Amino acid sequence: MSNSSRKYLIAGNWKMNKNATEGVELAEDIVSQLGSKTSVGVVVCPPYTALESVGKAISESNIQLGSQNMNPEASGAYTGEISAEMLRSLFVTHAILGHSERRALFHENDAFINKKVLAALANNLRPILCVGETLEERESNKTIDIVSAQIRKGLEGVGEDQAENIVVAYEPVWAIGTGKTATPEMAQEVHAAIRKVLSELLGEEKADKVRILYGGSMKPENAPELLAQPDIDGGLIGGAALTARSFVGIVEAAAELAG
Ligand code: PEP
């Protein structure tokens, strides 16, 4: 793989798709097509209502369970919200935090996302912290500044000892669900900049261990080239995670590179 100290991670973000029954069908298909491959980490992130049933469907496999969000508070009067402890009780191991849809549609800011990151880590959940620029920001050459600020603010207060539990996902907003993918070179440039910020925050040795996923219209056809970049350590997959064949195709591309 690009860096032997990092194992590829492919995470599927199902978004608001699949009820509990449909989720089990998809998870069972993924399990049977994936077999017992262990060279790549695999996470599926169904909606909250399918976490329990999907968790059971993958319990005998190497696939791990993730949530798409999480509230930073431990409990209390937060109608409609779900805590880290509730997720842990369903054997969830990862939480997607700060997805661009949550930032844009639900007005989540960096400070709130940072509270979630800290609460996730305190509860033994691995945050998948999402960052990325809009088309307008890219066109005005602000990509690196925007993404670096999102990383600094999102990881404020995270200690070096937690570095190995952090996952970052670079998802250019203009590439999500649009069919437009960043070229491997464009993505690598931002991933390298993210790793530089991580080394300022956590030290170079720890920063080298953080997995930085690419997200934005990744599919089996473009995955090999993206995943071959030195600082691209996996993918956060939306649309292509909704069918077993395409999701497993991306995992296979990573497995091929992992050797
Ligand atoms: C996502 O929403 O995290 C994502 C990357 O979506 P898509 O793969 O559909 O672009």
Boltz pocket constraint, residues with backbone or C-beta under 6 A from the ligand:
constraints:
  - pocket:
      binder: B
      contacts: [[A, 13], [A, 171], [A, 175], [A, 176], [A, 177], [A, 178], [A, 179], [A, 215], [A, 216], [A, 217], [A, 218], [A, 236], [A, 237], [A, 238], [A, 239], [A, 240]]
      max_distance: 6.0
